Amino acid sequence: MKTIPDEADLSKTHTIKARELILSPHSRNGDHHEKQPTQITSKWAHPKNNEENPMPSQADDILPGQRGAQMSDVCNGNFSPGQVSEEINLNSSEEISHQDSNANRSKNRVSKKVSAVQKLKSEHTRMSVQAIVPLITAKSQSKLEIVRAIWFWLCHNVEYDVDGFLGLSQKIHMPEQVLQTRRAVCSGYAHLCCEMCREAGLSSVEIPGFSRGPCARGGRQCQQQKSSHMWNAVQLEGQWWLLDACWGAGTVDTESRLFVPRHDDFFFLTDPEHFIETHWPEDPTWQLLQPPISREDFEQRVFKTSEFFRLQLCLLSPNTSLLRTAHGEASVTLGSTHPTEFTYQLSKLQGTVTREDVGTAHGMMTVSENSVTIKVIPPAKGLYDLMIFARHADSLDPYNWVCSYQILCLEPHSGEALPENPFHFWGLHQKVRDFGIEESSYKGELLVAPQGTLLLTLRTSRPLLASYELVNKDLDSTLSKKCLAAQAEDRKLSCHVLCPFQGYYRLSVFVKDLGGTSFRNTANFLIHCLGPVNQNELFPLGLSMHCGSGISSSGCGLSNPSHSDPIITTKMGKCNITFHARADIEVTASLSKDKVTNTEYPLERYVLVTHLKSKISVCIVLPEPGVYKVGLFGRNKDHKEFVHICDYIVRCSSELCWPPFPKVYSLWRRGCVLLEPRTGLLQEHSWVRFRVKVPKAHRAVVLGEEKTVLQLNPSSVWEGEVFSGAEGMRLRLAASFSPHCSSMEVLLEFEVGRGPPASTGRSG
């Protein structure tokens, strides 16, 4: 029988699926149904052959198994006592063989087609063994089917005698008492199983010994001399097999003193190499192993649940249950034969029962396709319990508890605690290739940023979109958004990271396919910043997931960018971004800065977009030093509204204060080019040369104190000399687009001030 620690303690120490911790090591291959085939993995001959060996009932001094919490809210095929008869068929045929140093075993096939009557009606509770066995084995056609039927009946019709174990009543262990009360301690299960097998003509023995669970710290039970548990062995076709109906029937919640029916088929004809992990017989020959395992070795082993073997896991290192930290750390590594997802819970033990969850900030789990490594960094001296959970990588079921370690921290780590990681693993997800990621620029578990900056790149097998999250103990959500600049290209994802504080950061990556509905956590990187960046140098707020050229710009018809990288650095205070563009694409741009000190003109006046035949130019001049965001927006002939294309980050270290461009009106569109003057602020009382291209215009003028008519030269450029006038004057460039209409449309507006002459104050 298996015990469940305080369920309240467990529920508050581990969060899985809406913070509901459900513990079970039961279901085979994830979710076991009784109609699935039961596989026999090996067979063993026992040197005692057919010897019958009834054992004394001394095996109930401690709760059998002490298996700890179970991790499933599904009873995995359990039925309440008194349920009507139900037939279960299990079909399998598997070649099984085993060879040890004492004898050669021949290969044979054992059919496991079983028809078992699980329940007898409630009025049959006083029937004898001689009456019950024929009823439950009536449809059995082989010895294997007979023992299978007996096993099922015991597991589903007998409850564990909790009161007897706790000393509140006399222990029930005699077969007649068990049949009458339908309750038993472990020896009662074993006695009745043995008697029923013999009644059915099978050779069976009772095996006293010791059981262990996660509460058994290394060597702790070695002082105990009296047996604590009892189970059975049955002989089939000349080979001995191990089974434990007590542990197969369910668990015991010692806190509420209740038996929890929960069938576990793992303990039926169990592989001896797996059975020895939790059952050590007084007589070593009943281990069915050569050489046998010593009692001390048994007590030192890592505790494994049945789910550990169902998931086909293995221990890579270490193989002892009690670990001691070195430099404040301890690590364990598990292997898997197929993609498996893992998580863990680290708790500090207070006495023998009480536990306190210390959180994921004191552990670091890295996974690969076939292994997992968990590094534990306890926060203080003491004894800790490390519970590891797992499930198939493609499963949506709750995680199942697979094994446990005890960790003794002799001296805690003196460094900073790791940031919380709700995604449980560090590094790349083990199914990262399925998500479309081929390679990462960083392979290790720790990324070091000596100067507070880092560039993460992920090579992809297909176009993907990515979102990022940066977490640090001193970093709030608003400031965190100013630390990331993401770029999504056709076969590459990039993220520029800035760290404004010294210490550890978690950078989480989420990806989805184009058109996908939700992002999936793909990687979690641990970053150690040695020298933080100045907070005034962080990225501007409001950056999209499309910074620089990439999937979005190419999808909008823009190609051959002058700047593919999202970050542009200028020492002159100005820059020019160009793209080749389809003929039907129209682009506009915005300029923003988190903190602006020069507020004389709106920032939109410092960007001028020019559309040429097959090219788009975005000219940017900056009024002051700092970090700016340039947003590009576009539309085509089928859409009236502009949509976002991408963002650029412009870092300006120049102290030059460029004047703004002229104010642009809506009719300044494709093909319009401002050649002179390239500034919107004109010197007062000066002559200014105007040269512009305005396609399809029939007339162009500059309106100020006087109207100046511009002339069209052979190069299709409207040009002329214009007198600026007094300070405060506004000059407007206007054009007429119909030979039959005298009205003029304003295209650009200039201001007259005390600035430098237009020839020396050009913006770009």
C-alpha positions in Angstrom: 0.0 0.0 0.0 1.2 3.5 -0.8 1.0 6.6 1.4 0.1 10.1 0.3 1.8 13.0 2.1 -0.2 16.0 3.1 -2.0 16.9 -0.1 -2.3 20.6 1.0 1.5 20.7 1.2 1.9 19.3 -2.2 -0.7 21.5 -3.9 1.0 24.7 -2.6 4.4 23.6 -3.7 4.0 22.8 -7.3 2.0 24.5 -10.0 0.9 22.4 -13.0 -2.2 23.2 -15.0 -4.0 26.0 -13.2 -2.0 25.4 -10.0 -3.6 22.0 -9.5 -1.0 19.4 -8.5 -2.3 15.9 -9.2 0.1 13.2 -8.2 0.2 9.7 -9.7 2.8 7.2 -10.8 0.2 5.0 -12.3 -1.0 5.1 -15.9 1.1 3.0 -18.3 2.0 5.1 -21.4 0.3 8.1 -20.0 -3.3 7.1 -19.6 -3.9 3.4 -18.8 -7.1 1.7 -19.5 -7.8 -1.8 -18.4 -8.5 -3.0 -21.9 -5.0 -2.2 -23.1 -2.7 -5.2 -23.4 -0.5 -6.0 -20.5 3.1 -6.9 -21.5 5.3 -9.4 -19.8 8.8 -8.1 -20.1 10.9 -11.0 -18.9 10.8 -14.4 -17.1 12.9 -15.9 -14.4 13.4 -19.4 -13.0 13.7 -19.6 -9.2 16.1 -22.1 -7.7 13.4 -23.2 -5.2 11.4 -24.5 -8.1 7.8 -25.4 -6.9 8.5 -25.3 -3.2 5.5 -23.9 -1.2 6.6 -21.5 1.5 3.8 -20.0 3.6 5.1 -17.0 5.5 4.3 -15.7 9.0 2.2 -12.5 9.1 4.8 -10.1 10.5 5.0 -7.7 7.7 2.6 -4.9 8.7 4.6 -2.9 11.2 5.0 0.1 8.9 2.6 1.3 6.2 3.5 -0.9 3.2 5.3 0.8 0.5 5.3 4.3 1.9 5.1 5.5 -1.7 4.2 9.1 -1.2 1.9 11.3 -3.2 0.3 10.1 -6.4 0.1 12.4 -9.4 -3.2 11.7 -11.2 -6.8 12.5 -10.5 -7.9 9.6 -12.7 -8.4 6.2 -11.0 -7.0 4.5 -14.0 -9.7 1.8 -14.2 -10.7 1.6 -10.6 -14.2 0.6 -9.7 -16.0 1.0 -6.4 -16.6 -2.2 -4.3 -19.8 -4.0 -5.1 -19.8 -3.2 -8.8 -21.5 -5.8 -10.9 -19.4 -8.3 -13.0 -17.6 -6.8 -15.9 -15.4 -8.6 -18.4 -12.0 -7.3 -19.3 -10.0 -8.6 -22.2 -6.3 -8.0 -22.5 -4.6 -9.3 -25.6 -0.9 -9.5 -26.1 1.7 -12.0 -27.3 5.2 -11.1 -26.6 8.4 -13.1 -26.7 10.1 -13.0 -23.3 13.4 -14.1 -22.2 15.9 -13.7 -19.4 19.3 -15.2 -18.7 21.4 -15.1 -15.5 24.7 -16.5 -14.4 23.1 -19.7 -12.9 20.9 -21.0 -15.7 20.0 -20.6 -19.3 16.4 -19.7 -20.0 14.7 -20.6 -23.2 12.6 -18.1 -25.2 8.9 -18.7 -25.2 5.7 -16.8 -25.8 3.1 -16.2 -23.1 -0.3 -15.3 -24.3 -1.9 -12.6 -22.1 -5.4 -12.8 -23.3 -7.3 -12.5 -20.0 -11.0 -12.5 -19.2 -11.3 -11.3 -15.7 -14.5 -10.9 -13.7 -13.6 -7.8 -11.7 -16.5 -7.7 -9.3 -18.8 -10.0 -7.5 -22.2 -8.8 -6.4 -22.4 -7.5 -2.8 -24.4 -10.5 -1.7 -21.4 -12.7 -2.3 -19.3 -11.1 0.4 -19.4 -14.2 2.6 -18.4 -16.7 -0.1 -15.4 -18.9 0.5 -12.2 -19.1 -1.5 -13.4 -22.4 -2.9 -16.6 -20.7 -4.1 -15.2 -17.4 -5.4 -12.2 -18.7 -7.4 -14.3 -20.8 -9.9 -16.5 -17.7 -10.5 -13.8 -15.3 -11.3 -11.7 -17.7 -13.4 -14.6 -19.3 -15.3 -13.6 -17.8 -18.6 -9.9 -18.2 -18.1 -8.2 -20.4 -20.6 -4.6 -20.5 -19.3 -2.7 -20.2 -16.1 -1.8 -16.7 -17.0 -5.4 -15.7 -17.4 -6.3 -17.4 -14.1 -3.7 -15.4 -12.1 -4.7 -12.3 -14.0 -8.3 -12.8 -13.0 -7.3 -13.3 -9.4 -5.1 -10.2 -9.4 -7.9 -8.1 -10.8 -10.4 -9.3 -8.3 -8.1 -8.6 -5.4 -7.2 -5.1 -6.6 -10.9 -4.1 -7.2 -12.6 -5.9 -4.3 -10.3 -5.5 -1.3 -9.5 -2.2 0.5 -6.5 -1.6 2.6 -7.2 -1.9 6.3 -6.2 1.6 7.4 -7.6 1.3 10.9 -5.8 -2.0 11.5 -2.5 -0.4 10.4 -3.0 2.6 12.6 -3.8 0.3 15.6 -7.4 1.5 15.9 -8.6 -2.1 15.4 -7.2 -5.6 15.0 -5.3 -6.1 11.8 -7.2 -8.1 9.1 -4.9 -10.6 7.5 -6.5 -14.0 7.6 -8.1 -15.0 4.2 -11.5 -15.7 5.8 -11.5 -12.2 7.5 -10.5 -10.5 4.3 -13.3 -12.2 2.3 -15.8 -11.2 5.0 -14.7 -7.6 5.5 -13.2 -6.9 2.1 -10.3 -5.2 3.9 -6.8 -6.3 4.6 -3.3 -5.2 5.5 -0.5 -6.2 3.1 -0.2 -9.7 4.5 -3.9 -10.2 4.1 -3.6 -9.4 0.4 -0.7 -11.8 0.2 -2.3 -14.6 2.2 -5.6 -14.5 0.2 -3.7 -14.2 -3.2 -1.7 -17.3 -2.3 -4.7 -19.3 -1.2 -6.7 -18.3 -4.3 -3.9 -19.2 -6.6 -3.5 -22.6 -4.9 -7.2 -23.2 -5.2 -6.9 -22.5 -8.9 -4.0 -25.0 -9.2 -1.2 -22.5 -9.3 2.0 -22.6 -7.3 2.3 -19.4 -5.3 4.3 -18.2 -2.3 4.2 -15.3 0.2 7.3 -13.2 0.4 8.0 -11.1 3.5 10.5 -8.2 3.2 10.9 -4.5 3.2 9.4 -1.8 1.1 10.6 1.7 0.5 9.4 5.0 -0.8 10.6 8.6 -1.1 10.5 9.2 2.6 13.3 6.5 3.1 16.4 8.6 3.2 19.6 6.8 2.3 20.2 4.0 4.8 17.6 5.3 7.2 15.6 2.0 7.3 18.7 -0.2 7.6 18.4 -0.4 11.4 14.9 -1.9 11.1 15.1 -5.7 11.5 11.5 -6.7 11.2 9.8 -7.1 7.9 7.5 -4.3 6.9 5.7 -5.7 3.9 4.6 -8.9 2.2 3.9 -9.7 -1.5 3.6 -12.8 -3.7 5.3 -14.8 -6.4 3.5 -17.2 -8.7 4.8 -19.9 -11.0 3.8 -19.9 -14.7 5.2 -22.5 -17.1 8.1 -23.2 -14.9 9.1 -19.6 -14.2 8.5 -17.5 -11.1 6.9 -14.1 -11.4 6.5 -11.3 -8.8 3.3 -9.4 -8.0 1.9 -7.2 -5.2 -1.9 -6.9 -5.1 -1.7 -4.6 -2.1 0.3 -1.9 -4.0 -1.8 -2.6 -7.1 -5.1 -1.9 -5.4 -4.6 1.8 -4.4 -3.0 4.2 -2.0 -3.5 5.4 1.6 -3.9 9.0 2.5 -2.6 8.9 6.1 -3.7 12.5 6.8 -7.4 11.7 6.3 -6.9 8.0 7.1 -8.6 6.9 3.9 -7.9 4.2 1.4 -7.9 5.6 -2.2 -8.7 3.0 -4.8 -6.3 3.5 -7.7 -5.3 0.4 -9.6 -1.7 0.2 -10.7 -1.0 -2.6 -13.1 2.7 -2.1 -12.8 2.9 -4.5 -9.9 1.5 -7.4 -11.8 4.3 -9.8 -13.0 6.8 -7.0 -12.6 10.3 -7.1 -14.0 12.5 -8.1 -11.1 15.0 -5.4 -12.0 12.2 -2.9 -11.5 10.6 -4.7 -8.6 13.8 -4.5 -6.5 13.6 -0.7 -6.6 10.8 -0.8 -4.0 10.6 -4.4 -2.7 13.5 -6.2 -0.9 12.7 -9.8 0.3 14.2 -11.2 3.5 15.3 -14.2 1.4 17.5 -12.8 -1.3 16.7 -15.7 -3.7 13.2 -14.1 -4.1 14.8 -11.1 -5.8 15.0 -13.4 -8.9 18.2 -11.6 -9.7 21.8 -12.7 -10.1 23.7 -11.4 -8.3 21.2 -10.3 -5.6 21.1 -6.8 -4.3 22.2 -6.1 -0.8 20.0 -4.4 1.8 22.3 -1.4 2.0 22.2 -1.0 -1.8 18.5 -1.3 -1.8 18.1 1.5 0.8 20.6 3.8 -1.0 18.8 3.6 -4.4 16.9 6.5 -5.9 13.2 6.1 -5.4 11.4 5.5 -8.6 7.6 5.3 -9.2 6.0 2.9 -11.6 5.6 5.8 -14.1 9.4 6.0 -14.3 9.5 2.6 -16.0 6.4 3.2 -18.0 8.0 6.2 -19.6 11.2 4.2 -20.2 13.4 6.6 -18.3 16.8 5.8 -16.9 19.2 7.4 -14.4 22.3 8.8 -16.0 23.8 10.3 -12.8 23.9 10.0 -9.9 22.3 6.6 -8.9 22.1 7.2 -5.1 19.1 8.8 -3.4 21.0 11.1 -1.0 23.1 13.9 -2.6 25.4 16.4 -1.0 25.9 19.8 -2.5 29.3 20.9 -3.8 29.8 24.7 -3.8 26.1 25.0 -3.0 24.9 23.0 -6.0 23.8 19.5 -6.9 22.8 18.0 -10.2 20.9 15.0 -11.5 20.5 13.8 -15.1 17.8 11.4 -16.4 17.7 9.8 -19.9 14.7 9.0 -22.0 14.2 6.8 -25.1 11.6 9.2 -26.6 10.8 12.9 -26.3 9.6 13.5 -22.8 8.7 16.7 -20.9 9.9 17.2 -17.4 9.3 19.4 -14.4 10.3 19.3 -10.8 9.5 20.5 -7.3 12.1 21.4 -4.7 11.0 21.4 -1.1 12.8 21.9 2.2 12.0 19.2 4.7 11.0 20.1 8.2 11.1 16.9 10.2 9.7 13.8 8.5 6.5 15.2 7.0 6.4 19.0 6.7 7.8 20.4 3.5 8.2 24.0 2.3 8.3 24.8 -1.5 11.4 26.9 -2.3 10.3 27.7 -5.9 12.0 27.4 -9.3 14.4 30.2 -8.6 16.6 27.7 -6.8 16.8 25.2 -9.6 17.7 25.1 -13.3 16.4 22.4 -15.6 17.9 21.9 -19.1 16.3 19.4 -21.6 17.4 17.8 -24.8 15.6 15.3 -27.0 16.8 12.3 -24.9 17.8 13.7 -21.5 17.1 16.2 -18.7 19.5 17.8 -16.2 18.3 19.5 -13.1 20.7 21.6 -11.1 19.6 22.5 -7.7 20.9 25.5 -5.7 19.3 25.3 -2.2 18.8 28.7 -0.5 20.0 27.6 2.9 21.5 24.7 4.8 19.3 21.7 5.4 17.7 18.7 3.8 15.7 19.1 0.6 13.3 16.8 -1.3 13.6 16.9 -5.1 10.6 15.4 -6.9 10.8 15.0 -10.6 7.7 14.8 -12.8 7.4 13.8 -16.5 5.0 13.0 -19.3 5.2 12.2 -23.0 6.2 15.3 -25.0 3.0 15.2 -27.1 0.7 14.7 -24.1 -1.7 17.2 -22.6 -2.2 15.0 -19.5 -0.9 16.2 -16.1 2.7 15.5 -15.3 3.3 12.2 -13.4 5.7 11.8 -10.5 8.7 9.6 -11.7 11.4 9.8 -9.0 12.8 11.6 -6.0 16.1 12.6 -4.5 17.1 13.8 -1.1 19.6 16.7 -1.2 21.7 17.7 1.8 22.9 21.3 1.6 26.1 21.7 3.7 26.7 25.3 2.7 24.4 27.4 0.6 25.4 29.2 -2.6 26.4 32.8 -1.8 25.5 34.2 -5.2 22.3 35.9 -6.5 19.2 33.7 -6.9 18.1 32.8 -10.4 15.0 34.6 -11.8 11.7 32.7 -11.6 11.0 30.5 -14.6 7.3 29.4 -14.9 8.2 27.3 -17.9 10.4 25.0 -15.8 13.2 24.4 -18.3 16.3 26.4 -19.5 17.8 26.5 -22.9 16.0 25.2 -26.0 12.8 23.2 -25.8 13.5 19.5 -26.7 11.0 19.7 -29.6 12.5 23.0 -30.9 12.9 21.6 -34.4 9.2 20.8 -34.6 8.6 24.4 -33.7 10.7 25.4 -36.8 14.0 26.4 -35.1 17.1 24.7 -36.4 19.9 26.3 -34.4 20.7 28.9 -31.8 23.6 31.3 -31.6 24.0 30.2 -28.0 24.5 26.6 -27.0 25.2 26.7 -23.3 22.8 27.2 -20.3 24.3 30.5 -19.4 24.7 33.6 -21.6 27.2 36.3 -20.4 26.7 39.9 -21.3 29.9 41.7 -20.2 28.8 45.1 -21.4 25.0 44.6 -20.8 24.3 43.9 -24.5 23.5 40.7 -26.3 22.3 39.6 -29.7 20.4 36.3 -29.9 19.8 34.7 -33.3 17.8 31.6 -34.1 18.1 30.0 -37.5 14.7 28.7 -38.6 13.5 26.1 -41.1 10.5 28.3 -42.1 9.2 31.8 -41.6 8.2 32.3 -38.0 7.0 35.1 -35.8 8.6 35.6 -32.3 7.8 37.3 -29.1 10.2 37.8 -26.2 10.1 38.3 -22.4 12.9 39.6 -20.3 12.7 39.2 -16.5 15.0 40.5 -13.7 14.3 41.1 -10.1 14.7 44.9 -10.5 13.1 45.2 -13.9 9.4 46.2 -14.2 7.2 45.4 -17.2 7.5 48.9 -18.7 11.2 49.1 -18.5 11.5 45.5 -19.8 9.8 46.5 -23.1 12.6 49.0 -23.6 15.3 46.3 -23.4 14.2 44.2 -26.4 14.3 44.8 -30.2 13.0 41.8 -32.3 13.6 41.1 -35.9 11.8 38.4 -38.0 13.4 37.4 -41.3 12.6 34.6 -43.7 14.9 32.1 -42.1 16.2 33.9 -39.0 14.9 35.4 -35.8 16.9 37.9 -33.9 16.6 39.7 -30.6 18.8 42.6 -29.4 18.9 42.6 -25.6 19.9 45.4 -23.3 20.5 44.8 -19.6 20.1 47.9 -17.4 21.0 46.1 -14.1 23.7 43.9 -13.0 22.7 40.3 -12.3 20.7 37.4 -13.7 18.0 37.7 -16.3 15.6 35.2 -17.9 15.0 35.7 -21.7 12.0 33.6 -22.8 11.3 33.1 -26.5 7.9 32.3 -27.9 7.3 31.5 -31.6 4.4 30.7 -33.9 3.9 30.1 -37.6 2.7 32.8 -39.9 -1.1 32.9 -39.5 -0.8 30.9 -36.2 -3.2 31.6 -33.4 -0.9 31.3 -30.4 2.7 31.6 -29.4 4.5 28.6 -27.8 7.4 28.8 -25.4 10.4 27.6 -27.3 13.4 28.6 -25.2 14.4 30.2 -21.9 17.9 31.6 -21.7 19.7 32.6 -18.5 21.7 35.8 -19.0 24.3 37.1 -16.5 25.0 40.8 -16.9 28.3 41.9 -15.6 28.2 45.6 -16.7 24.7 47.2 -17.2 23.9 49.7 -19.9 22.9 53.3 -19.2 19.1 53.5 -18.9 19.1 56.5 -21.2 20.4 54.2 -23.9 17.5 51.8 -23.8 15.3 51.3 -26.8 12.2 53.5 -27.3 8.8 52.3 -26.2 6.3 50.8 -28.6 8.6 48.7 -30.8 6.8 46.0 -32.7 8.0 42.4 -33.3 9.1 43.6 -36.8 12.2 45.7 -36.3 14.4 46.2 -39.4 13.7 44.6 -42.7 12.3 41.1 -42.8 9.1 39.1 -43.3 6.8 42.1 -42.8 8.6 44.5 -45.2 9.0 41.9 -47.9 5.3 40.9 -47.5 4.3 44.5 -48.1 6.3 44.7 -51.4 9.5 46.3 -50.1 12.9 44.8 -51.0 16.6 45.6 -51.2 16.7 47.6 -47.9 19.6 50.0 -47.4 19.5 48.9 -43.7 18.6 45.4 -42.9 19.6 45.7 -39.2 17.0 47.3 -37.0 19.5 49.6 -35.2 21.0 52.6 -37.1 23.7 54.7 -35.5 24.4 58.2 -36.8 27.1 60.6 -35.7 25.8 63.3 -38.1 22.3 63.5 -36.7 20.6 62.3 -39.9 20.2 59.2 -42.1 18.4 57.9 -45.1 16.5 54.5 -45.3 15.7 53.2 -48.8 13.8 50.3 -50.2 12.9 49.1 -53.7 9.1 49.0 -53.9 6.4 47.8 -56.2 4.6 50.5 -58.2 1.4 50.2 -56.2 3.0 50.7 -52.8 2.6 54.0 -50.9 4.7 54.5 -47.7 4.5 57.0 -44.9 6.7 57.2 -41.8 6.5 58.4 -38.1 9.2 59.5 -35.8 9.0 59.3 -32.0 11.2 59.7 -28.9 10.4 58.8 -25.3 11.7 62.1 -23.9 11.9 65.2 -26.2 13.4 68.5 -24.9 13.3 70.4 -28.2 9.5 70.8 -28.7 9.4 73.8 -31.1 8.3 71.5 -34.0 6.5 68.2 -33.9 8.8 65.2 -34.6 6.8 64.3 -37.7 8.4 67.4 -39.4 11.8 65.6 -39.2 10.9 62.8 -41.6 10.4 63.2 -45.3 9.3 60.3 -47.5 10.0 60.4 -51.2 8.5 58.0 -53.8 10.4 57.5 -56.9 9.5 55.1 -59.8 10.7 51.9 -58.1 12.3 53.2 -55.0 11.2 54.7 -51.7 13.4 57.0 -49.6 12.8 57.9 -46.0 15.0 60.9 -45.0 15.4 61.5 -41.3 17.0 64.5 -39.5 17.1 64.8 -35.8 16.7 67.9 -33.6 18.7 66.5 -30.6 20.7 63.5 -29.4 19.0 60.4 -28.2 17.3 57.2 -29.3 14.4 57.4 -31.7 11.9 55.1 -33.2 11.1 55.3 -36.9 7.8 53.6 -37.9 7.1 52.7 -41.5 3.5 52.2 -42.7 2.2 51.3 -46.1 -0.8 50.7 -48.3 -1.6 49.7 -51.9 -4.4 50.5 -54.3 -6.7 48.0 -52.7 -6.5 49.5 -49.2 -7.4 53.0 -48.0 -5.8 52.6 -44.6 -2.1 52.5 -43.9 -0.9 49.4 -42.0 2.3 49.0 -40.0 5.3 47.6 -41.8 8.3 47.7 -39.5 10.3 49.8 -37.1 13.8 51.1 -37.0 15.8 52.4 -34.0 18.0 55.4 -34.6 20.8 56.2 -32.2 22.0 59.8 -32.5 25.1 61.0 -30.7 25.4 64.3 -32.7 24.9 67.6 -30.9 23.8 69.2 -34.2 20.2 70.5 -34.2 18.9 70.1 -37.7 15.9 72.2 -38.8 12.7 70.4 -39.8 11.4 69.5 -43.2 8.5 71.5 -44.7 5.0 70.6 -43.6 3.7 68.0 -46.1 0.1 67.9 -47.4 -1.8 64.9 -48.7 -1.3 65.6 -52.4 2.5 65.3 -52.0 2.6 61.7 -53.2 4.4 59.3 -55.5 6.8 60.9 -57.9 7.0 64.2 -56.0 10.6 65.2 -55.2 11.9 68.2 -53.2 15.3 69.0 -54.6 15.7 72.5 -53.2 15.4 73.8 -50.5 15.8 70.6 -48.3 14.6 72.4 -45.2 11.3 73.7 -44.0 12.9 76.8 -42.2 14.0 79.6 -44.5 16.2 82.6 -43.8 14.2 85.9 -43.6 14.6 88.5 -46.4 16.5 86.2 -48.6 16.2 84.8 -52.1 15.7 81.0 -52.1 15.9 78.7 -55.1 13.0 76.3 -55.5 13.4 73.1 -57.5 10.7 70.4 -57.3 9.3 67.5 -59.3 5.5 67.3 -59.3 4.2 64.7 -61.8 1.0 65.6 -63.8 1.1 69.2 -62.6 0.1 71.8 -65.2 1.2 74.7 -63.1 3.3 75.2 -60.0 3.6 78.4 -57.8 5.1 79.5 -54.5 2.7 81.7 -52.5 4.2 84.2 -50.0 4.2 88.0 -49.9 4.1 87.6 -53.6 3.1 84.8 -55.9 6.1 83.3 -57.8 5.3 81.1 -60.8 7.8 78.3 -61.2 8.9 77.2 -64.7 9.1 73.7 -66.0 12.6 72.9 -67.4 13.4 70.1 -69.9 14.2 67.7 -67.0 10.6 68.0 -65.8 11.7 70.1 -62.8 9.7 73.1 -61.7 12.1 75.8 -60.6 12.4 79.5 -59.8 13.8 82.1 -57.4 11.6 83.0 -54.4 11.9 85.9 -52.0 11.3 84.6 -48.4 10.0 87.8 -46.9 9.9 88.8 -43.2 10.2 86.5 -40.2 7.0 84.6 -39.4 6.0 84.5 -43.1 4.7 81.2 -44.5 5.5 80.1 -48.0 3.3 77.5 -49.7 4.2 75.4 -52.7 1.0 74.8 -54.7 0.1 73.2 -58.0 -2.8 72.9 -60.4 -3.5 69.4 -62.0 -6.1 70.4 -64.6 -5.6 72.8 -67.5 -9.3 73.8 -67.2 -9.2 74.7 -63.5 -7.6 77.7 -62.0 -7.7 76.5 -58.4 -4.4 75.4 -56.8 -3.7 72.6 -54.3 -1.1 73.2 -51.5 1.6 70.5 -51.4 4.3 71.9 -49.0 4.5 74.7 -46.4 7.7 76.5 -45.4 8.3 78.9 -42.5 10.5 82.0 -42.5 12.7 82.7 -39.5 16.0 83.9 -38.3 17.8 80.6 -39.0 20.8 80.1 -41.2 20.6 80.6 -45.0 18.9 77.8 -46.8 22.1 76.8 -48.5 23.9 76.0 -45.2 20.9 74.8 -43.2 19.7 72.0 -45.3 18.2 69.1 -43.5 19.2 66.4 -45.9 
